[in-house]
Amino acid sequence: MAKPLIHFVHGKESGPWGTKIRALADIAQEMGYDVESLDYSSTFDPVKRVQMLVESCKKRPPCLLAGSSMGGWVALDASAELIAMEGQCLKGLFLMAPAVDIPGYPPYRVGCPGDAIDIVHGWHDSLIPYTNVVGFAGKHDCSLHLVNDEHRLKNTLDHLGLLFRNFLTRMENAL
């Protein structure tokens, strides 16, 4: 069975191949995965970004999603539609500082079971309080890794890479 395609979903004001995504994409490719990172900068509307992601995922299932900040919200919301598709289109979510329970965002949907979701979040995130993510992880029984970092997770990039590698290995064993 072919490995799932990994879709990286960037944040509101970042780009498709920023430092964090590039580092994680290198790990994924080293492990034999194909990767995709769409450019969502044409819209700040998270619902439109969900539609773009779902359409792209439909072209080559199955997939894994790795989303950061608004991209984490987009991946979560898209998971509800993707998990319901024939052939189990979605295999898991890796979320970095996901924008959960943020004023101004629509309510998110979650399609992935908690045991297929890993979250990494910084204790010192000034944009998305860690308490939002702790509440989400507890509600959905997700793995949660709180790190000594801020929103961009730039100071713990090596650790983030190890967590991503472990997530991919766990997802491979679940296939």
C-alpha positions in Angstrom: 0.0 0.0 0.0 1.3 3.4 -0.9 2.0 5.9 1.8 -0.5 8.7 2.3 0.2 12.1 0.7 1.0 14.7 3.4 -0.7 18.0 2.9 0.9 20.9 4.8 -1.5 23.7 5.6 0.2 27.0 6.4 -1.1 29.7 8.8 -3.0 32.9 8.1 -0.1 35.1 7.1 2.7 32.6 6.4 3.4 30.9 3.1 3.3 27.3 1.8 7.1 26.7 2.2 8.1 28.5 5.3 10.9 27.3 7.6 8.7 25.0 9.7 6.9 23.4 6.7 10.2 23.0 4.8 11.8 21.3 7.8 8.9 18.9 8.3 8.5 18.2 4.5 12.2 17.2 4.4 11.6 14.7 7.2 8.5 13.3 5.4 10.3 13.0 2.1 13.2 11.3 3.8 10.7 8.8 5.2 9.3 8.1 1.7 6.3 10.4 1.7 5.1 12.7 -1.1 4.2 16.1 0.2 2.0 19.0 -1.0 1.7 22.5 0.4 -0.9 24.7 -1.3 -0.7 28.4 -1.3 -3.8 29.7 0.7 -2.6 33.4 0.7 -5.4 34.3 -1.8 -7.9 34.3 1.1 -8.0 34.8 4.8 -11.4 33.1 5.0 -10.8 29.8 6.8 -13.9 28.2 5.3 -12.6 28.9 1.7 -9.3 27.4 2.7 -11.1 24.3 3.9 -12.7 24.0 0.5 -9.4 24.3 -1.3 -7.8 21.6 0.9 -10.7 19.2 0.5 -10.6 19.5 -3.3 -6.9 18.9 -3.3 -7.1 15.9 -1.0 -9.8 14.3 -3.2 -7.4 14.2 -6.1 -5.0 11.8 -4.4 -6.3 9.9 -1.3 -5.3 8.8 1.3 -3.7 11.8 3.0 -2.3 13.0 6.3 -2.7 16.7 7.2 -0.2 18.9 9.0 -1.6 22.3 9.9 -0.2 25.3 11.7 -2.2 28.0 13.4 -5.1 28.9 11.1 -3.9 25.9 9.0 -4.5 23.8 12.1 -8.1 25.0 12.2 -8.4 24.4 8.4 -7.1 20.8 8.8 -9.4 20.1 11.7 -12.5 21.3 9.9 -11.5 19.6 6.6 -11.1 16.3 8.5 -14.8 16.1 9.1 -15.5 16.0 5.4 -12.5 13.9 4.5 -13.0 11.2 7.1 -16.5 10.6 5.7 -15.3 10.0 2.2 -15.1 6.5 0.7 -11.8 4.8 1.0 -10.8 6.5 4.3 -9.3 9.6 2.6 -7.8 10.9 5.8 -5.4 9.0 8.0 -4.4 11.5 10.7 -3.7 15.1 11.8 -0.5 16.8 13.0 -1.4 20.2 14.4 1.0 23.0 15.4 -0.5 25.8 17.5 -3.9 25.2 16.1 -6.4 28.1 16.1 -9.0 26.4 18.3 -11.7 28.4 20.1 -10.5 31.7 18.8 -13.0 34.6 18.6 -14.0 35.4 15.0 -13.4 31.9 13.8 -16.4 29.7 13.0 -16.9 26.6 15.1 -14.7 23.8 13.8 -15.7 20.2 13.0 -13.5 17.2 13.9 -13.7 14.1 11.8 -10.5 12.3 12.9 -10.5 10.2 16.0 -8.3 11.5 18.9 -5.8 8.7 18.6 -4.9 9.9 15.1 -4.3 13.5 16.2 -1.0 14.9 17.6 -0.8 18.5 18.7 2.3 20.6 19.5 1.8 24.0 21.2 4.0 26.5 22.8 3.5 27.4 26.5 4.2 31.1 25.6 1.9 31.4 22.6 0.5 34.9 22.7 -1.9 34.4 19.8 -3.6 31.1 20.8 -3.7 30.5 24.5 -2.4 27.0 25.5 -5.4 26.6 27.6 -7.6 26.5 24.5 -5.5 23.6 23.1 -5.4 21.8 26.4 -9.2 21.9 26.5 -9.5 20.7 22.9 -7.0 17.8 23.4 -8.8 16.7 26.6 -12.2 16.8 24.9 -11.0 14.8 21.9 -8.4 12.5 23.6 -5.5 13.7 21.5 -1.8 13.5 22.1 -0.6 17.0 23.2 3.0 18.2 23.5 3.5 21.5 25.2 6.9 23.0 24.5 8.9 25.9 25.9 8.2 28.1 22.8 5.9 30.7 21.4 3.4 30.6 18.5 5.8 30.0 15.6 7.6 27.1 17.4 10.8 28.4 15.9 12.9 27.8 19.0 12.0 24.1 19.2 12.1 23.2 15.5 14.4 20.2 16.1 12.0 18.9 18.8 9.1 19.5 16.5 10.8 17.4 13.8 11.2 14.5 16.2 7.6 14.7 17.2 6.5 14.8 13.6 8.8 11.8 12.8 7.2 9.9 15.7 3.7 10.8 14.5 4.5 9.5 11.0 5.9 6.3 12.4 2.8 5.8 14.5 0.5 6.4 11.6 2.5 3.9 9.5 2.0 1.3 12.1 -1.7 2.0 12.2 -2.1 1.5 8.4 
